[in-house]
Amino acid sequence: MSKDKMYDPYQGFKQISEMWAGIMNIPTKKDVANVATLSIQAEGKIDILEEQMLKIQENLGALNKDNLVLIQEMVKMVKQIQVEFQKTAHEVTELKRMKHDFQELRKDLVDIKIIQVNLRDVRQELEEIKEAQKKIMKMNNLNEQKTIYSDIEEVKLNLNQLAEIKNEIASIKGLVVKDSSKGKTKEKELVTTV
């Protein structure tokens, strides 16, 4: 016989014990060895999973730090935007105030032009009065001087009436300024009539 086909009593006993263990549902040495191998493989896989979980936790920690830095930068930007918005709102308020001041100046300039026109008229009247006074001095006749003096008195009365009219114009102008669109047309009419 050849060596390969030699009967091994241990092998037969092994087969019989495995067969009885299978019938009686008792683990064999082979089953225990398989369980031990599976347990070792499971421990290796658990170790790999633990390492991966640690790496994930480290990555999450780094990611959280990056997110925290990003959020802090966003908060700074929002605060800067709020400050800039407040500055812009203040500048807009200041510009509105300046616009109102310019409108007031424009109204005052219109008033000054009206006064200039009235002053020019008063100067012309004063020049006429001075010329009349010179003529009076040259005249020798008392009757003519009396009529001239009465004319001068009339001119003075007219000047007083003119001053009263100017005061009335100023008060009317104050009322007219309140009605801006109507006020501009009425001021022009008043200036042209004066």
Backbone torsions as a table, in degrees:
resi	resn	phi	psi	omega
1	MET	NA	154.8	-179.4
2	SER	-88.8	166.3	-176.6
3	LYS	-71.4	-28.8	-177.6
4	ASP	-68.4	-31.8	-172.8
5	LYS	-102.9	25.3	-179.3
6	MET	-78.2	142.4	-177.0
7	TYR	-79.5	130.0	178.4
8	ASP	-113.7	112.2	-177.7
9	PRO	-65.2	-29.4	-179.9
10	TYR	-66.2	-38.6	-179.7
11	GLN	-64.6	-42.4	-179.9
12	GLY	-65.4	-43.1	178.7
13	PHE	-62.5	-38.2	179.8
14	LYS	-63.4	-43.4	-178.8
15	GLN	-66.6	-41.6	-179.2
16	ILE	-65.9	-42.1	-178.7
17	SER	-67.5	-34.2	177.7
18	GLU	-68.5	-37.0	-180.0
19	MET	-67.2	-44.8	178.0
20	TRP	-65.5	-37.4	179.9
21	ALA	-66.4	-36.7	178.0
22	GLY	-67.2	-37.8	-179.7
23	ILE	-70.6	-41.1	-176.3
24	MET	-89.0	-1.5	178.4
25	ASN	60.9	48.5	177.7
26	ILE	-114.0	135.1	-179.5
27	PRO	-69.8	143.7	177.9
28	THR	-98.1	176.2	178.6
29	LYS	-62.5	-37.9	179.4
30	LYS	-65.2	-41.8	179.3
31	ASP	-64.3	-41.5	179.4
32	VAL	-64.8	-40.1	179.1
33	ALA	-63.5	-41.6	178.0
34	ASN	-63.4	-42.0	179.0
35	VAL	-63.6	-42.3	179.1
36	ALA	-63.0	-40.8	178.4
37	THR	-63.2	-45.1	179.1
38	LEU	-62.8	-39.2	179.0
39	SER	-63.9	-42.3	178.6
40	ILE	-64.6	-42.2	178.5
41	GLN	-63.3	-40.6	179.9
42	ALA	-64.8	-40.9	178.2
43	GLU	-62.9	-39.5	177.5
44	GLY	-62.2	-43.7	179.4
45	LYS	-66.3	-37.9	177.6
46	ILE	-63.5	-41.2	177.7
47	ASP	-61.5	-42.9	178.6
48	ILE	-62.3	-42.4	179.3
49	LEU	-64.1	-39.6	178.5
50	GLU	-62.8	-42.8	177.9
51	GLU	-61.6	-43.4	179.5
52	GLN	-64.3	-38.7	178.3
53	MET	-65.4	-39.8	177.0
54	LEU	-62.3	-42.6	178.2
55	LYS	-62.5	-41.6	179.2
56	ILE	-63.3	-41.6	178.6
57	GLN	-63.7	-40.9	177.9
58	GLU	-63.3	-44.0	179.0
59	ASN	-63.3	-40.5	177.8
60	LEU	-64.4	-39.5	177.7
61	GLY	-61.6	-44.6	178.5
62	ALA	-64.9	-40.6	179.3
63	LEU	-64.9	-39.9	177.6
64	ASN	-64.0	-39.1	177.6
65	LYS	-63.8	-43.3	178.4
66	ASP	-62.8	-43.0	178.6
67	ASN	-63.0	-39.7	179.2
68	LEU	-63.0	-43.6	178.0
69	VAL	-62.8	-42.5	179.5
70	LEU	-63.4	-43.0	179.4
71	ILE	-64.5	-40.4	178.4
72	GLN	-63.0	-41.0	177.8
73	GLU	-64.4	-39.4	178.5
74	MET	-64.2	-39.8	178.4
75	VAL	-63.1	-42.1	177.9
76	LYS	-61.2	-43.2	-179.4
77	MET	-64.2	-40.6	179.4
78	VAL	-63.5	-41.2	178.4
79	LYS	-64.0	-41.8	177.9
80	GLN	-62.6	-40.9	179.1
81	ILE	-63.5	-39.9	178.2
82	GLN	-62.8	-43.2	179.5
83	VAL	-63.2	-44.2	179.1
84	GLU	-63.5	-38.7	178.7
85	PHE	-64.2	-41.8	178.4
86	GLN	-64.2	-40.3	177.4
87	LYS	-62.4	-44.0	-179.1
88	THR	-64.0	-41.5	178.5
89	ALA	-62.1	-40.6	178.3
90	HIS	-64.8	-42.0	179.1
91	GLU	-64.3	-39.0	178.6
92	VAL	-63.4	-42.3	177.9
93	THR	-62.2	-42.1	179.5
94	GLU	-64.5	-40.3	178.7
95	LEU	-65.0	-38.5	177.1
96	LYS	-63.2	-41.6	178.9
97	ARG	-63.6	-42.5	179.4
98	MET	-63.7	-39.3	178.2
99	LYS	-61.5	-43.9	178.5
100	HIS	-61.9	-42.1	178.7
101	ASP	-62.6	-40.7	178.5
102	PHE	-65.0	-37.6	177.0
103	GLN	-64.3	-40.2	176.9
104	GLU	-63.0	-42.0	178.4
105	LEU	-62.9	-39.4	179.3
106	ARG	-62.5	-43.0	177.8
107	LYS	-62.6	-41.4	178.9
108	ASP	-64.0	-36.6	178.0
109	LEU	-64.9	-38.4	176.9
110	VAL	-62.8	-42.2	178.3
111	ASP	-61.7	-41.7	-179.2
112	ILE	-64.9	-39.3	179.1
113	LYS	-64.1	-40.4	177.6
114	ILE	-62.0	-44.4	179.5
115	ILE	-63.0	-39.4	178.7
116	GLN	-61.6	-42.7	178.8
117	VAL	-62.3	-43.6	179.9
118	ASN	-65.5	-39.7	178.6
119	LEU	-65.0	-38.1	177.9
120	ARG	-61.4	-42.5	178.3
121	ASP	-63.6	-41.5	179.9
122	VAL	-64.9	-40.1	178.5
123	ARG	-62.0	-42.9	179.1
124	GLN	-62.1	-41.6	178.8
125	GLU	-64.9	-39.8	177.6
126	LEU	-63.5	-40.0	176.9
127	GLU	-62.0	-40.8	178.1
128	GLU	-64.3	-38.7	178.7
129	ILE	-65.1	-42.0	179.5
130	LYS	-63.3	-41.9	177.8
131	GLU	-63.9	-38.7	178.5
132	ALA	-65.5	-38.4	178.6
133	GLN	-64.7	-39.1	177.9
134	LYS	-63.1	-40.5	178.7
135	LYS	-65.3	-36.1	-179.8
136	ILE	-64.4	-42.2	-178.6
137	MET	-65.0	-31.9	-179.4
138	LYS	-76.6	-24.3	-177.1
139	MET	-79.0	140.7	-179.6
140	ASN	-101.4	-20.5	-175.1
141	ASN	-79.3	128.0	-177.7
142	LEU	-69.4	-36.7	179.9
143	ASN	-63.8	-41.2	179.0
144	GLU	-67.0	-37.0	178.4
145	GLN	-65.4	-38.5	179.5
146	LYS	-64.3	-43.9	178.4
147	THR	-64.4	-36.3	178.3
148	ILE	-67.4	-42.1	177.7
149	TYR	-63.1	-38.5	177.5
150	SER	-66.3	-36.6	175.8
151	ASP	-63.9	-38.9	178.7
152	ILE	-65.8	-41.0	178.0
153	GLU	-61.4	-41.1	176.9
154	GLU	-61.8	-41.3	178.0
155	VAL	-63.3	-41.6	178.5
156	LYS	-62.7	-43.2	176.7
157	LEU	-60.5	-42.2	178.1
158	ASN	-62.7	-36.9	177.9
159	LEU	-66.4	-41.0	177.0
160	ASN	-62.5	-42.9	177.4
161	GLN	-63.2	-38.3	177.8
162	LEU	-63.0	-40.6	178.3
163	ALA	-64.1	-41.4	177.6
164	GLU	-64.2	-39.4	178.4
165	ILE	-63.6	-39.8	178.7
166	LYS	-63.4	-41.4	178.0
167	ASN	-62.9	-42.2	177.7
168	GLU	-63.6	-38.9	178.4
169	ILE	-62.7	-41.9	179.9
170	ALA	-62.8	-42.9	179.7
171	SER	-68.6	-38.9	177.3
172	ILE	-64.7	-39.6	178.7
173	LYS	-61.0	-38.8	177.3
174	GLY	-62.4	-39.0	177.1
175	LEU	-71.2	-36.5	-177.6
176	VAL	-69.0	-34.9	-177.7
177	VAL	-62.9	-30.0	179.4
178	LYS	-64.7	-36.4	175.6
179	ASP	-94.3	92.0	-170.0
180	SER	-62.7	-49.4	-176.5
181	SER	-72.4	-40.0	178.0
182	LYS	-74.9	-30.4	-175.5
183	GLY	-65.3	-37.6	-177.3
184	LYS	-65.2	-41.5	-179.0
185	THR	-70.8	-37.7	-179.4
186	LYS	-68.9	-36.5	178.9
187	GLU	-63.2	-42.1	179.9
188	LYS	-62.7	-40.7	178.9
189	GLU	-65.5	-40.2	-179.3
190	LEU	-67.1	-41.4	-179.6
191	VAL	-63.5	-42.1	-178.0
192	THR	-71.2	-30.2	-179.7
193	THR	-79.5	-29.5	179.5
194	VAL	-74.0	NA	NA
